[in-house]
Amino acid sequence: MKRSKKLQLSLLSMTPLALTGCGGPKEDVLVYRDADQCSSDGLLSKEICVSDYTTAVNIHQTTAPKYKFFADCFDDFGSTCRWQTNEEYIPTMEGYMLATQESRNSGMTFSVVPLYLNDDGEYVTGDYEDIGGNGHSGSGRRSVPSYRTAKPSTKARTMGRGGFGKSSFGGGWGG
């Protein structure tokens, strides 16, 4: 087989992966700033809105991105970063996303994901996945790639910047 034919076949076999990576299946979600905005939307009861908002706050407390330095947090989340008593900076939770998980006897259940604002004012997850739309005005229904509705990963350690290119000044590599 000619080399160009092999290349063509290998590129064709990669197409499904490339298409999946560019968006993949979409899922309808609900996005709200707080429980009041959720209940005023009229899609869910006040009890569900309050319960899911409380769940989002609890998840936020354990999965929020943590930073050792304010400047690093500011680079990712702007002025929403706050000092914590454990000597870390985390962004404030600016909203939450409800993704349909499954229907049970008692009704619909949701996967709850805390949301933050990036420095452009758009909603992002704790893993810095953009969910689209402006965080200040965007609420209610929207469609996002399914992988962005996953439970946030637990941040077991504090993020820090460093390594190559850490500073723009300095006098070289050695002592």
Buried (B, 14 or more C-beta within 10 A) or exposed (E): EEEEEEEEEEEEEEEEEEEEEEEEEEBEBBBBBBBEBBBEBEBBEEEBBBBBBEBBBEBBEEBBBBBBBEEBBBEBBBEBBBEEEEEBBBBBBBBBBBBBEEEEEEEEBBBBBBBBBBEEBBBBBBBEBBBBBEBEEBBBEBEBBBBBBEBBEEBEEBBEEEEEEEEEEEEEEEE
